[in-house]
Amino acid sequence: MDREFTDRDRLTDMLLLTKAVAGSYHSAALEAATPKIRTSMTGLHRDELEHAELLFSAMEERGWYRPEPAGPPR
């Protein structure tokens, strides 16, 4: 079956990849051997968080991403 990717598929893929990359930068920052490396990793992590926010917003505006509301604290 030959299936074309939709805009929703593309945005979903990009958001999932951005989340994975952000997680990797987060781990790298925690494991950094020097302050210079840690600063670089936290900057890259922050960039990925901003990318994720843009992708999330684009998906939410289109009704393609509807997170469940948080419940009351336990």
BELBELCOR-V254335 format. One record per residue. RES is the residue in one small letter. SS is DSSP state (hx for helix, st for strand, lp for the rest). PSI is psi in degrees with one decimal (* if undefined). OMEGA is omega in degrees with one decimal (999 if undefined). Layout:
res;ss;psi;omega
RES;SS;PSI;OMEGA
RES;SS;PSI;OMEGA
This chain:
res;ss;psi;omega
m;lp;126.3;179.9
d;lp;114.6;-176.1
r;lp;134.6;177.2
e;lp;143.0;174.4
f;lp;136.5;176.1
t;lp;170.3;174.5
d;hx;-37.8;178.2
r;hx;-43.7;177.2
d;hx;-44.9;-178.5
r;hx;-47.2;180.0
l;hx;-39.1;177.4
t;hx;-46.0;179.4
d;hx;-44.1;-180.0
m;hx;-41.1;179.9
l;hx;-43.5;178.9
l;hx;-41.7;178.1
l;hx;-42.7;179.5
t;hx;-40.7;177.6
k;hx;-42.6;-179.9
a;hx;-44.1;179.4
v;hx;-43.0;178.6
a;hx;-41.4;177.8
g;hx;-38.5;178.4
s;hx;-42.8;177.6
y;hx;-37.1;177.5
h;hx;-49.4;178.9
s;hx;-41.6;179.6
a;hx;-39.7;178.9
a;hx;-40.2;179.0
l;hx;-31.0;-176.5
e;hx;1.5;-175.0
a;lp;138.2;-177.4
a;lp;-19.0;-178.5
t;lp;156.4;177.3
p;hx;-35.7;-180.0
k;hx;-43.4;178.2
i;hx;-42.9;179.6
r;hx;-43.1;178.5
t;hx;-41.8;178.0
s;hx;-45.1;-178.2
m;hx;-39.1;179.5
t;hx;-33.1;175.5
g;hx;-44.0;177.9
l;hx;-39.3;177.7
h;hx;-45.8;178.8
r;hx;-42.0;177.5
d;hx;-43.5;179.7
e;hx;-36.6;176.4
l;hx;-39.8;177.7
e;hx;-40.2;177.3
h;hx;-43.5;179.9
a;hx;-39.6;179.3
e;hx;-42.7;178.3
l;hx;-44.7;179.7
l;hx;-44.2;178.4
f;hx;-46.7;-179.2
s;hx;-42.9;179.4
a;hx;-39.7;-180.0
m;hx;-41.0;-179.4
e;hx;-41.3;178.7
e;hx;-32.7;-178.5
r;lp;-1.4;-179.3
g;lp;18.7;-177.3
w;lp;-4.8;-179.7
y;lp;109.7;-178.8
r;lp;88.9;178.7
p;lp;150.4;176.9
e;lp;138.4;175.6
p;lp;145.7;177.5
a;lp;140.6;176.6
g;lp;179.0;178.8
p;lp;152.6;178.0
p;lp;149.9;179.7
r;lp;*;999
